[in-house]
Structure formats: C-alpha cells, structure tokens
C-alpha cells in the first residue's frame, strides 16, 4: 500500500482544516487507498520519531511526504522530541517518491518567513520568489520531481487531492515555473468570475456590498494577476471570494503577504501598477478607454432591475 507522512512546520493548520473538507475523494476515501503514517493533528499515537526511524532504515517505504508550514532549523520555533522541523524533514526527504508542499508557508515561506530576526525560516524549495528554500534548487525526489507546490493560504482541498490522485496513478504532472501543477494553476482567479462582464465594460465599484461591479480598479482585486482556479473549482462547491464581493488577495502567489494593503489598487496617474497578466499597460489603457466611452445597458443597471 502507498504511504503518506504529513509533517507540520510553522503553520496555522489551515491546510489541514481544508483537507478535512475534501470531497470526491473525501478525506476518508483518500486514506482508505493510502496509508496515513502520521499526521500531527490527526494521529492518535504520538509516534512520529519512531516512524521517521523506520523510514530512514527502509523498514517503511515512503510514497508521499507532505509538508505544511514553513521550515526552520531553530528549535525555539519548532521542537518535536528534540528535533526541529528542518531536522525531521532532512531525515526523510531522500526517502520519498514524491514531496508535496501544501500551502504558501511550505511553498514560499509566507508570513513566518517575514520574521526578520530569523532569516532561517524558509519554504521547502523557494523563499518567496527565489529558489533558495530549505532544499537545494536542483533537489529532486526519488521519482524525479522537485517539491510540488500546492500554493494558497489556505489551499482548496481539491487542488491537493486531484494532484495526489494523479501521482497515485502515476500520471505525469506538469509543473509551472513555481513548481505548481499546471492543471490547477494555469487558470487565473479572474477566469469564471461572475463579475467579468463588469470588468470588460469598466464598471468598477468603489465600496463593498454590491452584487454588481468589478473589484479590480478600486478595491484591490488581484484576480487578473493570480494563478488559481477559485472561480472554476468553487469553495464548498458554492462560491468564491470574488463571487461573494470580496477581492482576490492573490494568496496563491509568492508575494501574497508582501502586499501592503489588500483592499486598495495601487495606481500611478490613474493606471494600475499591475495590469492583467498577458496585457501591456498600453493595451489596458486603450481597451479601458474605449469601454468607458460606450455604455452597456445591462451592466449599468442593478441586477434585480434587469430582465
Ligand atoms: S472582481 Fe476580480 S476576478 Fe472578478 S472580474 Fe473583477 S477583477 Fe476579475
């Protein structure tokens, strides 16, 4: 039977909470196929170091090493049985067929890596956009994959379970330049947002609480610059931030916590500092300029007033 060891470094546990909500396969279906060797929050036995020793001595084959949370060697921040998360990862990392980082902390270091007094806090293979994480940049697991990053703060459970199942059935998983599965992260949050029509017609809202209007120009929405299928694979099968009227915060990207004000669009002379991916500033100005001179009867009315 294939095995999975889940480790936690510096984390809020949010990705674990997310995985518990997995559907098709559910958490229980998943772990009837795969033996869960240990999970810090879910295992009854407090036997992590015993399992680590068995993996080290090849008494247990490790198929999937899953890491949640940033990595450090500093025991002041993380200490299990006298070992830091860095030491524990270091003992098993060469034994795993596949290594998966779940969430932005394990992928990029994220909020814990902003702690300036300890430059030793990192992601597994990246620290923010640099490939200088805990493991060397050219590190490959036994099946010759780098650390597969499932980014997000937290991740949607399906992003993890679909990737895990593809690897389980030994299907190839193509990765982008941040080692994220392309099947999941080739989409933008903007793709599928129900406010797209307002974006196209430059109908921008200036305050929260409206069903109508796009949140890009005034309220900091990062949907057009964020790789995530939040509007394709809906949360709890129901909704997404932008559908509910909340701007996308860009939490799947390396610079997520570095953004200073999540609810404001930074502009220079009225032009957003960051325009949609793939569009030049010149093209953005031209297209929005044309859209503003035209009127769409439908998008200029309250939704309840349209037929
Ligand atoms: S609210 Fe955000 S994701 Fe939705 S259409 Fe506007 S920019 Fe795109």
Boltz pocket constraint, residues with backbone or C-beta under 6 A from the ligand:
constraints:
  - pocket:
      binder: B
      contacts: [[A, 189], [A, 190], [A, 191], [A, 193], [A, 194], [A, 195], [A, 196], [A, 197], [A, 199], [A, 213], [A, 214], [A, 215], [A, 216], [A, 221], [A, 222], [A, 223], [A, 224], [A, 242], [A, 247], [A, 248]]
      max_distance: 6.0
